[in-house]
Amino acid sequence: MKKKSVGIIAEYNPFHNGHLYHLNQSKELTDAEISVVAMSGNFVQRGQVAIADKWKRAEAAVKCGADLVVEIPVIFACNSAPYFAKGGVEILEALGVDYVSFGSESGNIEELKAISQEMKRLDGEIEEYIKEAVKNGLAYPRAREEAIRELIGPQAAELINNPNNILALEYLKNIENAEVVTVKRQGPGYNDLNTCDELASATAIRYLMEEKEDVTGLMPQESASVILDCRRPSEEILFKLICHKVLTTSAEELDEICAGGEGLGNKLKNCIRRVNSYEELVEELKSKRYTRTRIERFLIQTLLDIKDIDHMPNYI
């Protein structure tokens, strides 16, 4: 008899106590005997280098209870929510999981399903509204919120203000065969730098690691023993690599990058010689129109030459 399986899309950057809670709850809610994780590799969704390489993060996940960890190709992993979700869901469904489980701030699967169906039905109109709003100077997240508020309603607009809810809605738009469950996020929010008992966001843990603070209580022991022994990525080396790539690439080619366009290529070419660090470069490029996340994603995609993703195949 086939064993029940649950699939999870994750970054585990790094694997912390909240992730362990989600993994255990996912198994409990679905009665699954096998857990499969589709995980980003060395570059993560927000356009950053992961805190530890993909092999170590996968090792931490397996030691904490995941049965199988496979990589979401970087073209999907280091991209906006629709592409990230599509890449992860396709992999899990191709592997034949019975359930897909995701964390959300909402915790209400029926509410998420209803809004997701409306977003799918009105997809063309939402995209048109966003395109027009961005053209008029609104940043993409604000434009998306306004589009949802106008076309679906204030409750849906409020819901998409939370990062996990945004991904949850994108997962639901792409899932065709598997059953779905959601686990309500516990502890501090996605970008919250505060800790609560033994719970903290991955963002907070990375920040505390940079500050040389003790984070062992915020991660399962099996994860901490792997992650804390890893070499940290070098921002200085990343900056040099990006400089070389930008200086040897035309502005026209830079505008073909997936997160590029709208003159970003020219702007990057014009400021690359004026800055002395990665942080300076990001600060120089970001604006009301270009969010930090888009800029960081653009820089990594430039380095990796990620273009025309709509014609790129997924793979396991």
Secondary structure as the mmCIF struct_conf table of DSSP 4:
data_model
#
loop_
_struct_conf.conf_type_id
_struct_conf.id
_struct_conf.beg_label_comp_id
_struct_conf.beg_label_asym_id
_struct_conf.beg_label_seq_id
_struct_conf.end_label_comp_id
_struct_conf.end_label_asym_id
_struct_conf.end_label_seq_id
HELX_LH_PP_P HELX_LH_PP_P1 LYS A 2 LYS A 4
STRN STRN1 SER A 5 ALA A 10
TURN_TY1_P TURN_TY1_P1 ASN A 13 PRO A 14
HELX_RH_AL_P HELX_RH_AL_P1 ASN A 17 THR A 30
TURN_TY1_P TURN_TY1_P2 ASP A 31 ASP A 31
BEND BEND1 GLU A 33 GLU A 33
STRN STRN2 ILE A 34 SER A 40
BEND BEND2 ASN A 42 ASN A 42
STRN STRN3 PHE A 43 PHE A 43
TURN_TY1_P TURN_TY1_P3 GLN A 45 ARG A 46
BEND BEND3 GLY A 47 GLY A 47
STRN STRN4 VAL A 49 VAL A 49
BEND BEND4 ILE A 51 ALA A 52
HELX_RH_AL_P HELX_RH_AL_P2 LYS A 54 LYS A 63
TURN_TY1_P TURN_TY1_P4 CYS A 64 GLY A 65
BEND BEND5 ASP A 67 ASP A 67
STRN STRN5 LEU A 68 ILE A 72
HELX_LH_PP_P HELX_LH_PP_P2 PRO A 73 PRO A 73
HELX_RH_AL_P HELX_RH_AL_P3 VAL A 74 ALA A 77
TURN_TY1_P TURN_TY1_P5 CYS A 78 CYS A 78
BEND BEND6 ASN A 79 ASN A 79
HELX_RH_AL_P HELX_RH_AL_P4 ALA A 81 ALA A 94
TURN_TY1_P TURN_TY1_P6 LEU A 95 GLY A 96
BEND BEND7 ASP A 98 ASP A 98
STRN STRN6 TYR A 99 SER A 104
BEND BEND8 GLU A 105 SER A 106
HELX_RH_AL_P HELX_RH_AL_P5 ILE A 109 ARG A 121
TURN_TY1_P TURN_TY1_P7 LEU A 122 LEU A 122
HELX_RH_AL_P HELX_RH_AL_P6 ASP A 123 LYS A 135
TURN_TY1_P TURN_TY1_P8 ASN A 136 GLY A 137
HELX_RH_AL_P HELX_RH_AL_P7 TYR A 140 LEU A 151
TURN_TY1_P TURN_TY1_P9 ILE A 152 ILE A 152
HELX_RH_AL_P HELX_RH_AL_P8 PRO A 154 LEU A 159
TURN_TY1_P TURN_TY1_P10 ILE A 160 ASN A 161
BEND BEND9 ASN A 162 ASN A 162
HELX_RH_AL_P HELX_RH_AL_P9 PRO A 163 ASN A 174
BEND BEND10 ASN A 177 ALA A 178
STRN STRN7 GLU A 179 LYS A 184
BEND BEND11 GLY A 187 PRO A 188
TURN_TY1_P TURN_TY1_P11 TYR A 190 ASN A 191
STRN STRN8 CYS A 196 CYS A 196
TURN_TY1_P TURN_TY1_P12 ASP A 197 GLU A 198
STRN STRN9 LEU A 199 LEU A 199
HELX_RH_AL_P HELX_RH_AL_P10 ALA A 202 GLU A 210
TURN_TY1_P TURN_TY1_P13 GLU A 211 LYS A 212
HELX_RH_3T_P HELX_RH_3T_P1 THR A 216 LEU A 218
BEND BEND12 MET A 219 MET A 219
HELX_RH_AL_P HELX_RH_AL_P11 GLN A 221 ILE A 227
TURN_TY1_P TURN_TY1_P14 LEU A 228 ASP A 229
BEND BEND13 CYS A 230 CYS A 230
HELX_LH_PP_P HELX_LH_PP_P3 ARG A 231 SER A 234
HELX_RH_AL_P HELX_RH_AL_P12 GLU A 235 LEU A 247
TURN_TY1_P TURN_TY1_P15 THR A 248 THR A 248
BEND BEND14 THR A 249 THR A 249
HELX_RH_AL_P HELX_RH_AL_P13 ALA A 251 LEU A 254
TURN_TY1_P TURN_TY1_P16 ASP A 255 GLU A 256
STRN STRN10 ILE A 257 ILE A 257
TURN_TY1_P TURN_TY1_P17 CYS A 258 ALA A 259
TURN_TY1_P TURN_TY1_P18 GLU A 262 GLY A 263
HELX_RH_AL_P HELX_RH_AL_P14 LEU A 264 CYS A 271
TURN_TY1_P TURN_TY1_P19 ILE A 272 ARG A 274
BEND BEND15 SER A 277 SER A 277
HELX_RH_AL_P HELX_RH_AL_P15 TYR A 278 LEU A 285
BEND BEND16 LYS A 288 TYR A 290
HELX_RH_AL_P HELX_RH_AL_P16 ARG A 292 LEU A 304
TURN_TY1_P TURN_TY1_P20 ASP A 305 ASP A 305
STRN STRN11 LYS A 307 LYS A 307
HELX_RH_3T_P HELX_RH_3T_P2 ILE A 309 HIS A 311
HELX_LH_PP_P HELX_LH_PP_P4 MET A 312 ASN A 314
#
